[in-house]
Amino acid sequence: QVQLVESGGGLVQAGGSLRLSCTASGGTFSSLTMAWFRQAPGKEREFVVALDWRSLTYYADSVKGRFTISRDATKNTVYLQMNSLKPEDTADYYCAATRRTLVTTATFEDRRNYGDWGQGTQVTVSS
């Protein structure tokens, strides 16, 4: 089982930036597909972005051009750089990982394909 610890959440004004971090332990980091999901109050958890072990990336349409995922293998850490934040980006952000080889966009976006999750970090964007 892979342990995931997120950090970097906080309160920011609309138009601002935040960088989230997710550090993994207990697995072979280079072979993991890593993803970020988010869950706003009263809503279902939704896909944000994924980075697979081949370095392919998949972004939700709502964050394309504003968010960037990256990985530092030397630190077993994946980052989510969030720019031009909007109030609708307010949510708890969760890091997820899977050893499965995902192929289609739909499989990357399906949270059921991820077996390991972090505890979440809160992001609040004020208007």
C-alpha positions as a Markdown table, in Angstrom:
| # | Residue | x | y | z |
|---|---|---|---|---|
| 1 | Gln | 0.0 | 0.0 | 0.0 |
| 2 | Val | 1.2 | 3.5 | -0.9 |
| 3 | Gln | 1.0 | 6.2 | 1.7 |
| 4 | Leu | 0.2 | 9.7 | 0.4 |
| 5 | Val | 0.6 | 13.0 | 2.3 |
| 6 | Glu | -0.6 | 16.2 | 0.8 |
| 7 | Ser | 0.3 | 19.7 | 1.8 |
| 8 | Gly | 0.2 | 23.3 | 0.5 |
| 9 | Gly | -3.5 | 24.1 | 0.7 |
| 10 | Gly | -4.7 | 27.4 | 2.1 |
| 11 | Leu | -6.7 | 30.6 | 1.5 |
| 12 | Val | -6.0 | 32.7 | -1.5 |
| 13 | Gln | -7.8 | 35.4 | -3.4 |
| 14 | Ala | -9.2 | 34.9 | -6.8 |
| 15 | Gly | -6.5 | 35.2 | -9.5 |
| 16 | Gly | -3.9 | 34.0 | -7.1 |
| 17 | Ser | -1.8 | 30.8 | -7.1 |
| 18 | Leu | -1.1 | 27.9 | -4.8 |
| 19 | Arg | 1.1 | 24.8 | -5.1 |
| 20 | Leu | 0.0 | 21.5 | -3.6 |
| 21 | Ser | 2.5 | 18.7 | -2.9 |
| 22 | Cys | 1.9 | 15.0 | -2.5 |
| 23 | Thr | 4.6 | 12.8 | -1.2 |
| 24 | Ala | 4.4 | 9.1 | -1.6 |
| 25 | Ser | 6.0 | 6.3 | 0.4 |
| 26 | Gly | 5.7 | 2.5 | 0.4 |
| 27 | Gly | 5.7 | 2.0 | -3.3 |
| 28 | Thr | 7.8 | 2.3 | -6.4 |
| 29 | Phe | 7.1 | 5.9 | -7.3 |
| 30 | Ser | 8.3 | 5.7 | -10.9 |
| 31 | Ser | 5.7 | 3.1 | -11.7 |
| 32 | Leu | 2.7 | 4.9 | -10.2 |
| 33 | Thr | 0.1 | 6.9 | -11.9 |
| 34 | Met | -0.6 | 9.9 | -9.7 |
| 35 | Ala | -3.7 | 12.1 | -9.8 |
| 36 | Trp | -5.4 | 14.9 | -8.0 |
| 37 | Phe | -9.1 | 14.9 | -7.3 |
| 38 | Arg | -11.2 | 17.5 | -5.5 |
| 39 | Gln | -14.4 | 17.6 | -3.6 |
| 40 | Ala | -16.4 | 20.8 | -2.9 |
| 41 | Pro | -19.0 | 20.9 | -0.1 |
| 42 | Gly | -22.1 | 19.0 | -1.1 |
| 43 | Lys | -20.6 | 17.7 | -4.3 |
| 44 | Glu | -19.1 | 14.5 | -5.5 |
| 45 | Arg | -15.3 | 14.0 | -5.7 |
| 46 | Glu | -14.2 | 15.0 | -9.2 |
| 47 | Phe | -11.1 | 14.4 | -11.3 |
| 48 | Val | -8.7 | 17.3 | -11.7 |
| 49 | Val | -5.5 | 15.9 | -13.3 |
| 50 | Ala | -3.4 | 12.8 | -13.7 |
| 51 | Leu | 0.2 | 12.1 | -14.5 |
| 52 | Asp | 1.0 | 8.5 | -15.4 |
| 53 | Trp | 4.3 | 6.6 | -15.2 |
| 54 | Arg | 4.9 | 7.4 | -18.9 |
| 55 | Ser | 4.7 | 11.1 | -18.1 |
| 56 | Leu | 1.4 | 11.5 | -20.0 |
| 57 | Thr | -0.9 | 14.0 | -18.5 |
| 58 | Tyr | -4.7 | 14.4 | -18.5 |
| 59 | Tyr | -6.5 | 17.5 | -17.3 |
| 60 | Ala | -10.1 | 18.2 | -16.6 |
| 61 | Asp | -11.4 | 20.9 | -19.0 |
| 62 | Ser | -12.2 | 23.1 | -16.0 |
| 63 | Val | -8.5 | 23.5 | -15.1 |
| 64 | Lys | -6.7 | 23.3 | -18.5 |
| 65 | Gly | -4.3 | 26.2 | -19.0 |
| 66 | Arg | -4.4 | 27.1 | -15.3 |
| 67 | Phe | -3.2 | 24.0 | -13.4 |
| 68 | Thr | 0.0 | 22.0 | -14.0 |
| 69 | Ile | 1.0 | 18.7 | -12.6 |
| 70 | Ser | 4.6 | 17.7 | -12.3 |
| 71 | Arg | 6.7 | 15.0 | -10.6 |
| 72 | Asp | 10.0 | 15.0 | -8.8 |
| 73 | Ala | 11.2 | 11.4 | -8.6 |
| 74 | Thr | 14.1 | 12.2 | -6.3 |
| 75 | Lys | 11.6 | 13.3 | -3.7 |
| 76 | Asn | 8.8 | 10.9 | -4.5 |
| 77 | Thr | 6.6 | 13.9 | -4.8 |
| 78 | Val | 4.0 | 15.1 | -7.2 |
| 79 | Tyr | 3.0 | 18.8 | -7.4 |
| 80 | Leu | -0.1 | 20.6 | -8.5 |
| 81 | Gln | 0.6 | 24.2 | -9.5 |
| 82 | Met | -2.6 | 26.1 | -9.5 |
| 83 | Asn | -2.7 | 29.5 | -11.2 |
| 84 | Ser | -5.5 | 32.0 | -11.9 |
| 85 | Leu | -7.6 | 30.4 | -9.2 |
| 86 | Lys | -11.3 | 31.0 | -9.1 |
| 87 | Pro | -13.8 | 30.7 | -6.3 |
| 88 | Glu | -15.2 | 27.6 | -8.0 |
| 89 | Asp | -11.8 | 25.9 | -7.4 |
| 90 | Thr | -12.6 | 25.9 | -3.7 |
| 91 | Ala | -12.6 | 22.3 | -2.5 |
| 92 | Asp | -10.7 | 19.7 | -0.6 |
| 93 | Tyr | -7.9 | 18.4 | -2.9 |
| 94 | Tyr | -6.9 | 14.8 | -2.7 |
| 95 | Cys | -3.9 | 13.0 | -4.1 |
| 96 | Ala | -4.4 | 9.5 | -5.4 |
| 97 | Ala | -2.2 | 6.8 | -6.8 |
| 98 | Thr | -2.6 | 3.6 | -8.7 |
| 99 | Arg | -0.2 | 0.9 | -9.9 |
| 100 | Arg | -2.7 | 0.0 | -12.7 |
| 101 | Thr | -1.9 | 0.9 | -16.3 |
| 102 | Leu | -4.7 | 3.2 | -17.3 |
| 103 | Val | -5.3 | 3.8 | -21.0 |
| 104 | Thr | -8.4 | 5.9 | -21.8 |
| 105 | Thr | -9.2 | 9.3 | -20.5 |
| 106 | Ala | -12.3 | 7.9 | -18.8 |
| 107 | Thr | -10.2 | 5.4 | -16.8 |
| 108 | Phe | -7.9 | 8.2 | -15.6 |
| 109 | Glu | -10.9 | 10.2 | -14.5 |
| 110 | Asp | -12.6 | 7.4 | -12.6 |
| 111 | Arg | -11.7 | 7.5 | -9.0 |
| 112 | Arg | -12.5 | 3.8 | -8.6 |
| 113 | Asn | -9.3 | 3.0 | -10.4 |
| 114 | Tyr | -7.2 | 4.6 | -7.7 |
| 115 | Gly | -6.5 | 2.4 | -4.6 |
| 116 | Asp | -4.4 | 4.8 | -2.5 |
| 117 | Trp | -5.5 | 8.2 | -1.3 |
| 118 | Gly | -4.2 | 11.0 | 0.8 |
| 119 | Gln | -6.0 | 12.7 | 3.6 |
| 120 | Gly | -6.8 | 15.8 | 1.6 |
| 121 | Thr | -5.8 | 19.5 | 1.8 |
| 122 | Gln | -8.2 | 22.3 | 1.8 |
| 123 | Val | -8.1 | 25.1 | -0.8 |
| 124 | Thr | -10.3 | 28.1 | -0.4 |
| 125 | Val | -10.4 | 30.8 | -3.1 |
| 126 | Ser | -12.1 | 34.1 | -2.0 |
| 127 | Ser | -13.8 | 36.4 | -4.5 |
